[in-house]
Amino acid sequence: MHVGAVAVFEAGALAGPEGAVDAGALEAYVASRLHLLPRYRRKLAWTPLDEQPVWVDDERFNLRYHVRRARLPHPGDAAALKELTGRILSEHLDRDKPLWELWIVEGLEGGRFALIIKIHHCMVDGASGMNLLTTLYSTSPDARIEEAPPWRPRPAPSALELAVDDVAERLRGPFALARAAADAMRRPAEVLATLAEAGSAMRQAVEEGWRVPAQTPLNQPIGPHRRTDWHSVDLALVKEIRKRLDGTVNDVVLAAVAGALRRFLSERGVRLARLHYRVVIPVNARPAGDRFEAANRVSALFLELPLDEADPRRRFANIQAETRRLKDSRAARGIEIFSRMGDWFGLPGITRAGVRLVERVRPYNLIVTNVPGPQFPLYVLGAKLLEMHPLLPLFESQGLGVAVMSYLGRVSWGLIADYDLVPDVAELNEAMQEAFEELARVADVGGARAAVARSPRAGRSGARRRRGRPQRRLPSPGVEG
């Protein structure tokens, strides 16, 4: 359940001899920013009655446990960084400590270094992740280490105090309902309209979510180990495609994912005709003006990708029509209502039952998240952030996750996959590059290949495939013999 991000920096003033990085300065810099991120010095405690997690200060907090170092073997290329990232994201976070790690990676070719950020999803979502990014990094190359204010952990609550809080939480729900009922009596028409709107939203959420998706080679039981891959394209290219095809940036992203999966699955013998392949799209559920007090507050939309559509223009049009329909629906609001009912009524069993239901039904094949990032340069102690690649957690029977993020004129997609279920994730990364090129061609955007800037490895494997190289077929009930 941890999310990840790989940030690649120029060496700047942090570089030492033979590619070494001043890790001590980076550690001091992180320490100087932690007062802006109080949850990053807190750990989990559990209430004795409801066994609900609560945050308490970690009295034994040690920054050096969380800030770690690694070095890539020569030549320190992107393939080595991706392999290391997969290994780091394969390890669980220690639930008895604050739920994050920051890895300083030395030895990248060109004198660069990377930071691999690993944070439990309960502490961050897409929107709050952007807030974290701009809090941790600086907009000025001249920023220096500030003196960190003193921090004194608050004593952890006793078991008795947690039990009292449990009882108070149980009582809070009925009292809140009583107050709401009394208030409703004073303005019945308004309350009835609100209840009708909420009921309609919840009904639409059930209708959208209660559709069983197709079984594919990517939707089998997963293990603990991960592979990662990523690539980026010009944001200007994506915006030009969006403009010429009269859609949104998210439509372009989803169309590229659909084109890539169509190629990837068809080459593995999957029947695409009438294949109901569904993706879930996280939606920021924060109200306007929210200051990220809640680290994770998202809803979701379900969308079926037309993988059986061969024509890329019609495939884009189908996705465009579906996203417009979903924007006009109230399904995302309904999902948010369902997810918060346990908190509103003080009944954590509702939340647990909902989670178990989603795990059992599994109403989607893939998560695709797209988060707009800053289009201005960010720095760490004078070192410029060159690129950022986001990575998602994987859920049961979901062997692949796709995260997309824009930064400084580039759009990067990060692929994370089960190590054994998707051993050829690099070929899916290549298929994503080809899908962007295909969209650029149908939109009549010039210079598409240069804007996508396909990697050398992608070009070689693509050449082998076009010469008729036999393709690996992954075992699945959904493939042809």
N, C-alpha and C positions, 0 to 999 in steps of 0.2 A: 504493500500500500504506500510505497514512497514514490514521489515524483523526482525527476532528475533534470539537470540542465548541464550542458557542457559549454563553458565560456572560454574562448581562445583569445589571448592577449598578445600584443607585441611586447618585446622584452622591456623596452624603456629603461628607466633608472633602476629597476629591480633586478636586472640581469647581472650575474657575476661571471667569473671565469668558467669556460667550458659549459656554458648553458645553465649554470646553477642559478637558482632564484633565491632572493633574500626572504626566506620563509619567516624569519623572525619579524621582519617589518610587516609582512602580510598578517601575521598573527596579531601584532600590536594594532594594526589597522582594524581588524575585525573586532578586537576588544574595545576599541574606541567607538564602535557603532552599536554595540549590543544594548546600550541603554535605550535605543530607539526600537528595539525588538525584544521586549521583556519576555515573551513566551519562549525565546530561545535559551533561557536559563531556567526553564521550568520542566518538570517531569510529571508523569502520571501517578495519581493515587486513585484508589477505588473505594467507593462508598460501601459500607458493610451490609446494608439492606438491599438496595437495588443493584449493587455492583456496577455503578455507573462511573466512568472515568472523570476525574476533575484534575485541574492543573494546580501543582504546588511548586514552590521554589525548590530547586535542587541545592541542598545545603553543601553538597560535595562537588559542585560544578567545577570542572577543570577544562579550560578552553583547549588545552593541548590534546585532550581526548578527541575533540570534535574536529580540530584542524589537523589534517594528516598530509603526508608527503608520499609521492611516488615518482619514479623516473622511468621514462620510456627507453627501451633499447635502441641503439643506432639502427636506422637513420631517424627514428622518431616521426614516422609519417602518420597520415590520418588513419590507416588501417590499424596501427598499433594503439592509437588513442581510442579507437572504437572498441577494440578488444578489451582494453583495460576498463573502459566505461561499463561494458557488459559484465565484467567480473565484479566491479564495485556494486553495481545495481542488483547483482544476484544475492548479496548478503543482506540479512535482516538488520534493521536498526534495533539496538538494545532498548527494550521497553522500560528499563529501569533508569534510563538517562534521558535528557532532552533529545527529541527525535529528529536529529539532523547531523550531517557530516559535511565537511568542506575539504576536498582533496586538492592539494597543490601538485600539479603534474609538471615536472621538468623534462627537458630533453627533446622538445618538439623541434622539428626541422625549421631552419630559418631563425633560430634564436628565440622562438616564441615559447610561451608557457600556457597552461590551461588550468582552469578551476572546474572541478566536477562537484556540483552541488546536489545533495541528496537529502530530501526533506519528506517527512511523512505527510500524506495527503490531508490529514486532519488539521495540519498547521498552515496549509497553503492551497489555493486553487489558482486558476489562470489569472484572474484579476488581481488578487492579492499578491500573486507572484510578481506581477509587474511593479507593484508597490514595493515589494522586497528588493527588486532589482535596483530601483532608483534610490532606495534607502541605503543599500549596501555599497553601491558604486557612486562615483562623483561625476558631475557634469563638467568639472574643470580639471585640466591636466596638472594644475598647480596645487591641488589639494594635498594637505599634509596630515600626518597623524595628530589628532586632537587628544588632549588629556581626557582619559575616560573618567567619568564621575564615579565615586565610590559606590559599590553595591553590597548591600547586606541582605542576605536571604531571610525571608520571613519564616518563622518556625512552622513546620508542617503541622496541620491540624491533627488532633488526636482521633482515635477511633470513635470516642464518644461525640466529639464535635461533628465528625462526618455523619454519624448516625442521626444526630439532631438535624443536620442539614437535609438528610434523606427524608425524615418525617415532614419537615417544613416544605420540601419540594412536593411531597405527596398531597399535602393540604392545599398547596397553592393553586392547583388545578381546579378543585371544586369551588374554592372561593372566587377564583377568576371567572368561572362559569356563572356563579351566582351574580357577580357584579355585572357581567355581560347581559344576563337575562333581565336584571333590573333596568339597565340602560336601554335594552331593546324595547321595553314597555313604554318608554318615553318617546321613541321614534320608530314605530313598527314598520312603516312603509320603507324607510331607508334600510333598515336591517333586513327586511325580506328581500329587497333588491340585491343586497350584498350577498345573502345566502344563496339566492338564485344564481348569481354570477359565479360564486364559488362552486356550487353544485354542477353547473354547466362545465366549468373548467376541469373539475375532477372527472366528470363523465368522459370528456374528450381525452383526458390523460389515460383513462382505462382503455378506451377504444384504440388509442394509438399504441399503447404498450402491450395489449393482449393479443399480439399476433406473433405466432411462432416463426422465427426465421429459418432459413435453410441451414442444413449441416454441410460444412465444407472442411477441407483438410486443415484449415486454420482454426477451426472450432472443435478441438478435441481437448481432453484433459491435459493440463500443463504441469510442468515441473518447476523447480526453484531457479533454474539457471537462465541467463538472458544473453541475447545478442543485440547489438545496436548498429544502426547505420544512419546516415544523414546526408543531406545535400541542400543547396540553396540556389535560388534563381533571383533575377532582378525584380524588385517590387514594381518598377516601371513597366516591365513586360506583363506582369499579372494585371496591373491596372489598365493597360492598353487592351488586353484580351477582354477584361470585364466591360470596358467601354464599348468595344466593337460588337460584342455579343449581347450587350444590354443586360448585364447581370451584376452580381456583386463579387467582391474578392472571394467571399466564402463559396459562392457558386463555382468559381474557377478552381478553388482548392478541392472541392468535392468532385468536380468533373475530372480532375487529374487523378484523384484517388480511384474513381470508378474506372477510368481508362487503364490505370496500372493494374488494378485487381482483375479486370477483364482479361488482360494479356497474361498475367501471372497464373490465374486459376485455369484458364483454357489450355495453357501449355502443360498443365498437370492433369488434363483429362476430365476436368469438372464440366458437367453439362450446364450451360448457362441459360438455356431456354427455360423461361418461367422460374428462374432462380430468385427467390425472395431474400435478397441480401440486404440486411438492415444495419444502419449505423446510428449511433446515438451521438448527438451533438450537445456538449455542455453549454449552458446558457447562464450568464452572470445574473443572479437574482437579487443583487443589491439595489436598494432604492437610490435615487439621486442624492448625492451629498454624503453617502456612506463613507466612513473613514476607516474601514477595514478592521473594526473591532472584532468582527467575526472573520476568522482566518479562512473559512471555507463556507461559502454560501452560493450554491449553484443549483440550477434546475436542469432540464434536458429536453431535447426534441428528438423524436425518432423519424428517420427518413430512409426510404428504400432507394438503393442505388440501382440504376438500370444497367446492370452488367450485361444483359442480353442484347443491348442496343449496339450495333456495330458502327453506326455513323456517329462520329464525335460531336457533330453539330446538334443532331437530334438528342444525343445523350446529355449535352449541356442544357438544351431547352427543357428536357424532362426534369432535370434537377432544379433548374430555375423555377419552373412552375410549382414544383413540390415545396421548395423553400418559401415561396411567396404564400402558398396555402398555409404552411405551418406558422408563418408570422401572423397571419390573420386569425389563427386559432388560439384557444386559451389552454392548450395542452401543457405548455411549460408552467403556467401558473398553477394548474392542477397538480402537477408533479411536485412543485414546491409546497403546496398545501399538504399533500400526503407526507412529504418528508419531514414537515415540522409539526405534525399532529401530536407526536409523542412528547415533544417539548411543551406544546401548548397545554396539554391535558395532564402533564406530569406522569405519563404512562410509558416508561421506556420499553415495555413489552410490545407496544405498537411498532416502534422503530425496529426492534429485533425481528418481529414477524414480517414486516415489510422487506427487510434485507433478505430473510430466508426465502420469501416468495420470489423476489427478483432472481436469486441464485438458482431456484428450482426452475422457473419459467425461462430464464435467459432470453429476454425479448429482443436481443440485438446480436449482431455478429462482430461489430467493431466499434471502437470509440475514435472519433476524429474531432480534435479540438483545435481551434484557430484563435490565437490571441494576438491582437496588434501590440507591438512593442514600440519603444521610443525610436524616433527617426533622427535623433541627435546623438553624437558620440558620448560614450561613458568611459570612465577611467578608474583605475585603481593605482593610487600613488604614482601617477604620471604615465602608467602603462595603458594604452588604448585598447578597449574591447573591440576586437575585430569581427567576431562572429559568435552567435549564440544558438545552440541547438537544444530544443526541449524534448523531454522523454516522459512517457506516461507509465503508471503502474498497469500490470495485467491482472485480469480477473479470471475466475474459474472458466475453463473452456473458451478462453479468448487468447489465442496464441499470438496476436499482433495488436499493437496500438500505434496510432499516428497522431503526432502533435505538430502543429504548425505555428510559427511565430515570425513576426517581421521585426527587423532591427536595421537601422541605418541604410535603407535602400535595398535590403535583401529580404527575401522570404525563405525561411529555412523549415524543412520538415525533418522531424526526428522519428525514426522507426525503432520500436523496441519489440522484440519477438522472443518467444520461448526458444531456448537453445536447441532442443532436439526436434521440436515440432516444425520450426521454420529454419532449417540449416542454411537455406539459400536466400536469406533476407537481402543480401547484396544485389541479387537479381531483381527483387521487388523495388529496390532503390533505383536501379537502372530503368525499370519499367515506369517509375514515376517521372524520371527525366524525359523519357520518350513521350509520356502522356502530355507533359507541358509543351513539348515541341509540337505535338499533334494539334493541341488547342491553338497554339500560335499560328500554325499554318491555316487552319480553317477560319481563324479571325483575320488572316492576311496581315499579320504583323511581321515586318521584316527583321532580319537578324536574330531569329528565334534561337538558333543553335548556339550563337555566341552568348546570348543572354542567359540561356540555361547552363552553359559552360559545363558540359558533361565531363565526368571524371575519366582519367585514362582507363581505369579498370572497367568502368561501365562500357566504354567504347570497345574494349577487347572482347568482353563477354558477349556484347551485342553482336559483334562480327561473327563469333563462333556460332551463335544461335541461328543467324540468318544463313549460314552455310549448311544448316541442317543438323546441328549437334543434337543427339538424343537428349530429351528432357527427363529429369527426375520426376517420378510420379509419387506423390505422397499418399499413403494409405488412408482411405476414407470411404464410408458408405456412399458418398456423393460423387465418386469418380467412375468413369467408364472402365471396363475391362480392357 
